[in-house]
């Protein structure tokens, strides 16, 4: 039987707290890292809440940690 992956969504504010980033630091990170997970917007307006898939964020962090170990190799 195939393993089912749960799609847990976290709010952008929660993600910023998890990463210990200010708003400006968070937007800078999104701007400079093209591999950063894309948000899911809850609506069409610019003020609509943004959510992120927890598993995508977790994989992105693992990739960053692995890349950190390969720097200078």
N, C-alpha and C positions, 0 to 999 in steps of 0.2 A: 504494500500500500504506500502511495506517495505521501511524503510529509507535507502537511498543509501549513502554509505560512500565514500568520495573522497579520493583518494590516492595521497596526495601531497608529493612530494619528496623534500628533502632539502640536499644540499651538506654538506659534512663532515665539511668543513671550516665554513660554516654558523652555523652548530650545535655547533661547538667548541666556536664560538662567543656568541651564545645564552646561553651556559652554563658557559661562562666566564672562559674557560679552555685553558691552553697552550697545545701544541702538546703532551708533555710528560704527563701532567695531564690527558688529554683525553685518551691516551693509557693506563695509569694506571687504570683509571676508567673502561675501557672496560675489562682489565685483571682481576680485582678483583670483578666485578659484573657480574655474569653469566646471570642475567636477562636483562642486557643492550641490547637494540635492535640490531639486526644483520644488517650490511650494505648490500646494493645492489650494486654490482660492475658493472660499465659500460665498460665491456671488460674483457679479461683474464689476462692482464699483472698486475704486482704488482703496477705499477704507474697509473692504470686505476682509474678514479674518483669514489669515493664512495658516495652513496646517502643513506639517511635514510627516512623511511616512517614517516611523521610528526605525524600521529595518534598513531603509536607505541611508539614514543618518549614521546608524551603527556601522554599516559597511564602509561609508565614507571615512569614519574615524579610524577603522581598522586599516584601511588603505594608507591613511596619513601616518599611522604608527609604523606600519611596515616600511613606508618610504623613508621615514626617519632613520630606521636601522640600516638602510642602504645608502644613505648619504656618505660620500667620501669613499665608497667602494670602487 
